[in-house]
Every structure is written in C-alpha cells, then in structure tokens.
C-alpha cells in the first residue's frame, strides 16, 4: 500500500522508539492500528456507495481487452514469419545455384 521496504520500516520503528519511548510505544502502535482500520473501513464504504470498485474492475477488464486486441492486431508477427519464409527461399535458391556449378 505504502511501498515501504524492510529497511525503511526498521528506520521508522527506530525513530518512533526514540520519540515516543519504549513505555508508550505499544499504546501508540494500537492507536495507529485503530486509525488505519477506521480509514480502510471508510474507504471501503465510499467504494461501496459510489460503485468505485465496480468501475475499477470494469476499467481493468477494458484495459485487458485492449491489450489483447493490440496483441492480436500486431503485424510484426506476420512480418517476421514472412521474412523467415523469404530467407529460407533465398537460402534454398542459393544452394541450388551453388550446387549447379
């Protein structure tokens, strides 16, 4: 969610330990946990009421369909296949010319 790595987490905990102190750190951690839970619940209610979750799912599905369509319409696959066929014909023709001499 916040893209915090292990080193950053240790640094944050060390700073919190120095600022708050070892005695009150569990209380602060519980309070932060309650706030995070409260904000997550508010955000979930907002998503449910506005239909934001469904809209996001539809947009992701549309993105997936567009990517599949672009991949299917990609002409480079056909071009590479044709190029390989032409190179094979050229090699075969070169072999025939070299074998005839």
C-alpha positions in Angstrom: 0.0 0.0 0.0 2.7 2.5 1.0 5.5 0.6 -0.7 7.7 0.6 2.4 10.6 -1.8 2.4 12.2 -3.6 5.4 15.0 -1.1 5.9 12.5 1.8 5.9 10.3 0.0 8.4 13.2 -0.5 10.7 14.1 3.1 10.4 10.6 4.3 11.2 10.4 2.0 14.2 13.7 3.2 15.5 12.6 6.9 15.2 9.3 6.0 16.9 11.1 4.3 19.7 13.3 7.3 20.2 10.5 9.9 20.0 7.7 8.0 21.9 9.8 5.8 24.2 9.6 2.1 24.9 6.8 2.6 27.5 4.3 4.3 25.3 5.2 2.6 22.0 2.6 -0.2 22.3 -0.2 2.3 23.0 0.8 4.4 20.0 1.0 1.3 17.8 -2.5 0.3 18.9 -3.8 3.8 18.2 -2.3 3.9 14.8 -3.7 0.4 14.0 -7.2 1.6 15.0 -6.9 4.7 12.8 -5.7 2.6 9.8 -8.6 0.2 10.3 -11.0 3.1 10.6 -9.7 4.8 7.4 -9.8 1.4 5.5 -13.4 0.9 6.6 -14.3 4.5 5.5 -12.7 3.9 2.1 -14.5 0.6 1.7 -17.8 2.3 2.5 -17.0 5.0 0.0 -16.2 2.4 -2.7 -19.4 0.5 -1.9 -21.6 3.6 -2.0 -20.1 5.1 -5.2 -19.6 1.9 -7.1 -16.0 2.8 -7.4 -14.9 -0.8 -7.0 -17.1 -2.0 -9.9 -15.8 0.9 -12.1 -12.2 0.0 -11.4 -12.9 -3.7 -12.2 -14.6 -2.6 -15.5 -11.7 -0.4 -16.4 -9.2 -3.2 -15.7 -11.2 -5.6 -17.8 -11.3 -3.0 -20.6 -7.5 -2.5 -20.4 -7.1 -6.3 -20.6 -9.3 -6.5 -23.7 -7.5 -3.6 -25.4 -4.1 -5.2 -24.8 -5.4 -8.5 -26.2 -6.8 -6.7 -29.2 -3.5 -4.9 -29.8 -1.5 -8.1 -29.4 -3.8 -9.8 -32.0 -3.5 -6.9 -34.4 0.3 -6.7 -34.1 1.6 -7.1 -37.7 5.2 -7.8 -36.7 4.4 -11.4 -36.1 3.3 -11.9 -39.6 6.1 -9.8 -40.9 8.7 -11.9 -39.1 7.1 -15.1 -40.3 7.1 -13.9 -43.9 10.7 -12.7 -43.5 11.8 -16.1 -42.3 10.0 -17.7 -45.3 11.7 -15.4 -47.7 15.1 -16.0 -46.2 14.5 -19.8 -46.4 13.6 -19.5 -50.1 16.7 -17.4 -50.7 18.9 -19.9 -49.0 17.3 -22.8 -51.0 17.8 -20.8 -54.2 21.5 -20.1 -53.2 22.0 -23.8 -52.6 20.5 -24.7 -55.9 22.7 -22.1 -57.7 25.9 -23.3 -55.8 25.0 -26.9 -56.4 24.6 -26.4 -60.2 28.1 -25.1 -60.7 
